[in-house]
Amino acid sequence: MARRGKKRGRPVSGWLVFDKPVGMGSTEAVSKIKWLFNAEKAGHAGTLDPLASGMLPIALGEATKTVPYVMDGAKVYRFTVAWGEERSTDDLEGPVTRSSDRRPAEVEIRALMPKYTGVIMQTPPQFSAIKIGGERAYDLAREGETVDIPAREVEIGRLDLVGTTVEGHAIFEVECGKGTYVRSLARDMGRDLGCFGHIAELRRTEVEPFTAEDFVTLDELEAAAPAPIVSAGEGEAEAPPVQDFRTRYADLDALLIDTGAALECLPQVALTDDAAAKIRLGNPVIIRGRDAPVEADEACATARGKLVAIGAIEAGMFKPKRVFAA
C-alpha cells in the first residue's frame, strides 16, 4: 500500500477577495496566493479572463468546501464595448472577424437594453471553457474549429448604460447570475444594433456576498508577506530562527475573510460546544431554540461564531453533510 505524502504548506483557511490585475490568469492568481500564504490548499470561485480585472474570490483551506455557494452568487461587472468590430474572442485578444462603419446613437442603445434583462437565452463565446464532446471550446477554437455551442438560459438582474468614452465606446454595468458571459452580451448587442461590438475593458466589482470594500491588491499582499528565511552559508552568521507560523503570517492572515461568510445565504443554526462536538463526529443533533428552523434542505451550523458544518434540517434535527475542521 502506497504511503501518502506529507501535506505541504500550512492549514490556513478563509477567503481572500483578490483584486486581480489585467494580464494575470485565474490559475496563476490562485498559485500566487497559495504560495504567499504557504497554504495547503487553494481554489477560486469563478474564472476571470487574463484581459479582465477585478474580483477573484480565492478560497484557502476549509473555505474550498464553500466555493460552490460563492460561484452561485450574483456578480457585478463594469465593461466597455467598442462598436464597429466583432472579434473571434469577443474581446481585444482575437482578430477582427466583422466590421462596420455604423455607430449606434444613445437612444438606440437604451431602447435595446430591456431585451437583455431578466432571463434570456445566451450563446457562450467560441473561446470559452464550455465543454463540447469532452473538450474545452477554447481548445477547439485554437485548433481552428468552429463549434456549435448551444444557447442556454442566464439571468441578468440589471443592465445600465453609465457613460461613453471619447472614442465613442459605451460603458455599461451589469448584475448577472451564474454562467453569464459579458463578452457574449457585447457581441449580441453589437449584432442587434447592426454595428458589431466587442469588449474593450472588463472589470468585476462584486461577487456575492463580497463587495469592493473587501478587495485586497497584489501590492497589499506582497507588503504583508513575511520576508523569506535565508539559510546561512559557510562562514556567514546564522539566519534568525523561524517564527511560529501564526506569528510569521499574522499580517497576511489578517487580510482573510472568515470561511463562514460564504454561507450567509443559508439558514443559520447556533450550536452549543457539546452539539458541535457531536456534529464534527458526523452525528445529528436536535436543534433547540425558539427561532430555530424546523426544515431546510441546506443550513449552516456554527459554534462560538465559527463554522462547524453544512447540513440538512429534518424534523427539528440538524444532519451534517459536510463538516469543517475546528
Residue pairs with C-beta under 8 A, 6 or more apart in sequence:
7 40
8 40
9 34
9 37
9 38
9 39
9 40
9 41
10 37
10 38
10 39
10 40
10 245
10 249
11 40
11 61
11 325
12 37
12 38
12 39
12 40
12 60
12 61
12 249
12 253
12 256
13 60
13 61
13 62
13 63
13 256
13 259
13 325
14 60
14 61
14 63
14 253
14 256
14 257
14 258
14 259
15 57
15 58
15 59
15 60
15 63
15 70
15 210
15 256
15 257
15 258
15 259
15 261
15 262
16 33
16 37
16 57
16 58
16 59
16 60
16 216
16 221
16 255
16 256
16 257
17 55
17 56
17 57
17 58
17 207
17 210
17 214
17 215
17 216
17 257
18 29
18 33
18 55
18 56
18 57
18 58
18 215
18 216
18 218
18 221
19 53
19 54
19 55
19 56
19 215
19 216
19 217
19 218
20 26
20 29
20 48
20 52
20 53
20 54
20 55
20 56
21 53
21 218
22 50
22 51
22 52
22 53
23 50
23 51
24 32
24 50
25 50
26 44
26 47
26 48
26 56
29 44
29 56
29 58
30 42
30 43
30 44
30 58
31 42
32 218
33 39
33 42
33 58
33 60
33 221
34 41
34 42
34 60
36 221
36 222
36 225
36 252
37 60
37 249
37 252
37 253
38 245
38 249
39 60
39 61
40 61
41 60
41 61
41 64
42 58
42 59
42 60
42 61
42 64
43 58
43 59
43 64
43 67
44 56
44 57
44 58
44 59
44 67
45 57
45 58
45 59
45 67
45 70
45 71
45 207
46 56
46 57
46 70
46 71
46 75
46 207
47 129
48 54
48 55
48 56
48 204
49 91
49 202
51 91
51 92
51 93
51 199
51 202
52 202
52 203
52 204
53 202
53 203
53 204
54 77
54 202
54 203
54 204
54 205
55 204
55 205
55 206
55 207
55 210
55 212
55 215
56 204
57 70
57 207
57 210
59 66
59 67
59 70
59 259
59 262
60 256
61 259
62 259
62 307
62 324
62 325
63 259
63 262
65 310
65 322
65 324
66 259
66 262
66 263
66 310
67 262
69 262
69 263
69 265
69 266
70 207
70 208
70 209
70 210
70 262
71 178
72 178
73 178
73 207
73 208
73 209
73 265
74 157
74 175
74 176
74 177
74 206
74 208
75 175
75 176
75 177
75 178
75 180
75 204
75 206
75 207
75 208
76 173
76 174
76 175
76 176
76 204
76 205
76 206
77 173
77 174
77 176
77 182
77 202
77 203
77 204
77 205
78 162
78 171
78 172
78 173
78 202
78 203
78 205
79 171
79 172
79 173
79 174
79 182
79 185
79 186
79 199
79 201
79 202
79 203
80 165
80 169
80 170
80 171
80 172
80 199
80 200
80 201
80 202
81 169
81 170
81 172
81 186
81 189
81 190
81 197
81 198
81 199
81 200
82 167
82 169
82 197
82 198
82 199
82 200
83 100
83 102
83 103
83 104
83 168
83 169
83 170
83 190
83 193
83 195
83 196
83 197
84 99
84 100
84 101
84 102
84 103
84 195
84 196
84 197
85 96
85 98
85 99
85 100
85 196
85 197
85 198
86 96
86 97
86 98
86 99
86 187
86 190
86 191
86 196
86 197
86 198
87 93
87 94
87 95
87 96
87 97
87 198
88 94
88 95
88 97
88 126
88 127
88 141
89 125
89 126
89 127
89 183
89 198
90 125
90 127
90 181
90 183
90 184
90 186
90 187
90 198
90 199
91 183
91 198
91 199
91 200
91 202
92 198
92 199
92 200
93 127
94 127
98 196
99 196
100 194
100 195
100 196
102 193
102 194
102 195
103 168
103 195
104 170
104 193
104 194
104 195
106 161
106 164
108 193
109 161
109 170
109 189
109 193
110 161
112 189
112 192
112 193
113 159
113 161
115 192
116 156
116 159
116 185
116 188
116 189
117 156
117 157
117 158
117 159
118 155
118 156
119 153
119 154
119 155
120 153
120 154
120 155
120 156
121 151
121 152
121 153
121 154
122 151
122 152
122 153
122 154
122 180
122 181
122 184
122 185
122 188
123 149
123 150
123 151
123 152
123 184
123 188
124 130
124 137
124 149
124 152
124 181
124 184
125 137
125 181
125 183
125 184
125 187
126 137
126 138
126 141
126 146
126 147
126 149
127 137
127 138
127 141
127 142
128 136
128 137
128 138
128 149
128 181
129 136
129 137
129 138
130 136
130 137
130 149
131 137
132 140
132 147
132 148
132 149
137 147
137 149
140 147
141 147
152 179
154 176
154 177
154 178
154 179
154 180
154 181
155 176
155 177
155 180
156 174
156 175
156 176
156 177
156 180
156 185
157 175
157 176
157 177
158 173
158 174
158 175
159 172
159 173
159 174
159 185
160 172
160 173
160 174
161 170
161 171
161 172
162 171
162 172
162 173
163 170
163 171
164 170
164 171
165 171
169 200
174 180
174 182
174 185
175 206
176 182
182 199
182 202
183 198
183 199
183 202
186 197
186 198
186 199
187 197
187 198
189 197
190 196
190 197
190 198
205 212
206 212
208 265
209 261
209 262
209 264
209 265
210 257
210 261
214 257
216 255
220 255
221 252
221 255
224 251
224 252
224 254
224 255
225 251
225 252
226 243
226 248
226 249
226 251
226 252
229 239
229 240
229 242
230 239
231 239
232 238
232 239
242 248
246 253
258 306
258 307
259 307
259 324
260 300
260 302
260 305
260 306
260 307
263 300
263 307
263 310
266 296
266 298
266 299
266 300
266 310
267 293
267 296
267 298
267 299
267 300
267 313
268 299
268 300
268 302
269 287
269 292
269 293
269 299
269 300
269 301
269 302
269 313
269 318
270 289
270 301
270 302
270 303
271 279
271 285
271 301
271 302
271 303
271 308
271 318
272 303
273 303
273 304
275 285
275 303
276 301
276 303
276 308
278 284
278 285
279 285
279 301
279 308
279 309
279 311
279 318
279 320
279 323
280 308
280 309
280 323
280 326
282 320
282 323
283 320
284 311
284 317
284 318
284 319
284 320
285 317
285 318
286 316
286 317
286 318
287 293
287 313
287 316
287 317
287 318
292 316
293 299
293 313
294 313
294 315
294 316
295 313
295 314
295 315
296 312
296 313
297 312
298 310
298 311
298 312
298 321
299 310
299 311
299 312
299 313
299 318
300 307
300 309
300 310
301 307
301 308
301 309
301 310
301 311
301 318
301 320
302 308
306 326
307 324
308 323
308 324
309 318
309 320
309 321
309 322
309 323
309 324
310 320
310 321
310 322
311 318
311 319
311 320
311 321
311 322
312 318
312 319
312 321
313 319
